[in-house]
């Protein structure tokens, strides 16, 4: 771990720690479809990947930088909800291909739209300069996270 935050860092860290959980909650609530239980953000991210292509649990874990057990638990829930299906293995029986169902693809599209709408409401309250500064800062944080995870 790094050194404790310097006073100038604390001025930045405190608002991030205050606001990010609220934004995460907003985004999670936006994933609820037809009055259903909202998807966790991990479930949503997994489902997004499975809409793009068929994957194995190990590939999803590596892609999202989470433990395979976390992926397995989330996939089990998505399968029960009819959003993901396990396909027959063509090789190693321990490697079961996973794919989004039609309902899963619809859920991702609808949730993504609702998330963008919810964020737009927040961003519309900012000035153009504030939105630009936020875009730069978020981009820098994303690059930093990517570098930490070797992406």
C-alpha positions in Angstrom: 0.0 0.0 0.0 1.1 3.6 -0.5 1.9 6.2 2.1 -1.0 8.0 4.0 -2.6 10.8 2.1 -1.0 14.2 2.3 -3.2 17.1 3.3 -3.7 18.1 -0.3 -4.5 14.5 -1.2 -7.0 14.3 1.6 -8.8 17.3 0.1 -9.3 15.2 -3.0 -9.7 11.8 -1.4 -12.5 12.7 1.0 -14.9 13.9 -1.7 -14.1 10.9 -3.9 -14.8 8.6 -1.0 -18.1 10.4 -0.3 -19.4 10.6 -3.9 -18.3 7.4 -5.6 -20.4 5.1 -3.4 -23.4 7.3 -4.2 -22.7 7.1 -7.9 -22.2 3.3 -7.7 -25.6 3.0 -5.9 -27.2 5.1 -8.6 -25.7 3.0 -11.4 -26.7 -0.2 -9.6 -30.3 0.9 -9.2 -30.5 1.7 -12.9 -29.8 -2.0 -13.7 -33.1 -3.1 -12.2 -35.4 -4.3 -15.0 -39.2 -4.6 -14.8 -39.2 -4.2 -11.1 -36.6 -7.0 -10.6 -33.8 -6.9 -8.2 -31.0 -4.7 -9.5 -27.9 -6.4 -10.8 -24.7 -6.0 -8.8 -22.1 -4.0 -10.8 -20.0 -7.2 -11.1 -23.0 -9.1 -12.5 -23.6 -6.2 -14.9 -20.0 -6.1 -16.0 -20.0 -9.9 -16.5 -23.2 -9.7 -18.5 -21.7 -6.9 -20.7 -18.7 -9.2 -21.5 -21.0 -12.1 -22.3 -23.1 -10.0 -24.7 -19.8 -9.3 -26.6 -18.7 -13.0 -26.8 -18.9 -16.4 -25.2 -16.4 -16.7 -22.4 -15.1 -19.1 -19.7 -15.2 -18.3 -16.0 -11.4 -18.0 -15.9 -11.3 -15.5 -18.8 -14.0 -13.4 -17.1 -12.2 -13.4 -13.8 -8.9 -12.3 -15.5 -10.7 -9.6 -17.6 -12.5 -8.1 -14.6 -9.6 -8.6 -12.2 -11.7 -10.6 -9.7 -11.4 -14.0 -8.2 -12.9 -17.0 -10.1 -15.2 -17.7 -7.1 -16.7 -14.2 -7.4 -17.4 -14.8 -11.1 -18.9 -18.3 -10.4 -21.3 -16.9 -7.7 -22.4 -14.0 -10.0 -22.8 -16.4 -13.0 -25.0 -18.7 -10.9 -27.3 -15.8 -10.1 -27.4 -14.7 -13.7 -28.2 -18.2 -14.8 -31.1 -18.5 -12.3 -32.4 -15.2 -13.6 -32.3 -16.5 -17.2 -29.8 -13.9 -18.3 -26.8 -16.2 -18.9 -26.7 -19.8 -20.2 -24.0 -22.5 -19.8 -23.2 -24.1 -23.1 -21.9 -27.6 -23.7 -18.2 -27.9 -23.6 -16.5 -28.9 -26.9 -13.2 -29.9 -25.2 -12.3 -30.0 -21.5 -15.5 -30.8 -19.5 -14.2 -28.5 -16.7 -14.3 -25.5 -19.0 -18.0 -24.5 -19.6 -18.6 -21.8 -22.1 -20.9 -19.0 -20.9 -23.1 -16.8 -23.1 -25.7 -14.1 -22.6 -29.3 -15.1 -23.4 -31.6 -12.9 -25.4 -33.0 -11.7 -22.1 -29.5 -11.0 -20.9 -28.7 -8.9 -24.0 -32.0 -7.0 -23.5 -31.2 -6.4 -19.9 -27.7 -5.0 -20.7 -29.1 -2.7 -23.3 -31.9 -1.4 -21.1 -29.6 -1.0 -18.0 -27.0 0.8 -20.1 -29.6 3.2 -21.3 -30.9 3.9 -17.8 -27.4 4.3 -16.4 -26.6 6.9 -19.1 -29.8 8.7 -18.4 -29.2 8.8 -14.7 -25.6 10.1 -15.2 -26.8 12.6 -17.7 -29.1 14.1 -15.1 -26.1 14.6 -12.8 -23.8 15.8 -15.5 -26.4 18.3 -16.8 -26.0 20.1 -13.4 -22.3 20.8 -14.1 -20.8 23.5 -16.2 -19.0 22.7 -19.4 -15.7 23.3 -17.7 -16.6 21.0 -14.8 -17.7 18.2 -17.2 -14.4 18.6 -19.1 -12.4 18.5 -15.9 -14.3 15.4 -14.8 -13.7 13.7 -18.1 -10.0 14.3 -17.9 -9.8 13.2 -14.3 -11.8 10.0 -14.9 -9.7 9.2 -17.9 -6.5 9.6 -15.9 -7.9 7.4 -13.1 -8.9 4.8 -15.7 -5.4 4.8 -17.2 -3.9 4.4 -13.7 -6.1 1.4 -12.9 -5.3 -0.1 -16.3 -1.6 0.2 -15.6 -2.0 -1.4 -12.2 -3.8 -4.3 -13.7 -1.4 -4.7 -16.6 -3.8 -3.6 -19.3 
